[in-house]
């Protein structure tokens, strides 16, 4: 059997190619210079180890230079959860981390391996990364969600609004057809009042909570359980000494009739790095 020159390969060619194509999946950067392995705690049980530069380290696992992809929601959820668990383990160990987004992978290139490219990145971005870590030391992220019961709030507005009370009385004293038109106007007025009240509550709550945290991001509101409407959804960066102020303020909000508070955390500072 004949082989052309194109078909001949060096015995180590496959190994070199595999090394060059290998990637490093990055979970986070921490302020530590420990050369260590955290064990098989990564995505799909991969071993997580530290790549160190000066007093920084990146927690990574070896991988192919391709993103994780799956049409199975359970599989994807397990990957994201594993990513979070590695970040959280690093956070508890070293106190300050910069979490990277799921599926952040550095590949080989420019004549360097993926790990060498990662070291170059840590060196190039050292001052920025070090500054961010210093700013986050001693702080944690909390998710704050405030919702209300629209039907209860609407009832209170209807009771206290002179215009709406007058319209309600007018409905009872008019023929059915005209009363229907008045009812439509009343509902429209109530919607506007609710929108104005929601905007007012958001502004007031944001102002009060901002005074209790180090930094704050407004997130999109989401659907909550039936009978409730989310007023605001915040990510808050909070230092240890300021957390009691935030907790006390949220207790005051939650004690109001028709208001509900959800506090999630402490978490690594995903939204602030």
Secondary structure, DSSP 8 states (H G I E B T S, - for coil): ----GGG---TTHHHHHHHHHEEEEEEEEES-----EEES-SGGG--EEEEEETTEEEEEEEEESS----S-HHHHHHHHHHHHHHHHHHHHHHS-EEE--TT-EEE-BTTB-HHHHHHHHHHHTHHHHHHHHHHHTTEEEEEEEEEE-HHHHHHHHHHH-HHHHHHHHHHHTS-HHHHHHHHHHHHHHHHHHHHHHHHHHHHHHHHHHHTTSSEEEEE-----STT-EEEEEEEEEEETTTHHHHHHHHHHHHTSTTEEEEEEEEE--GGG-
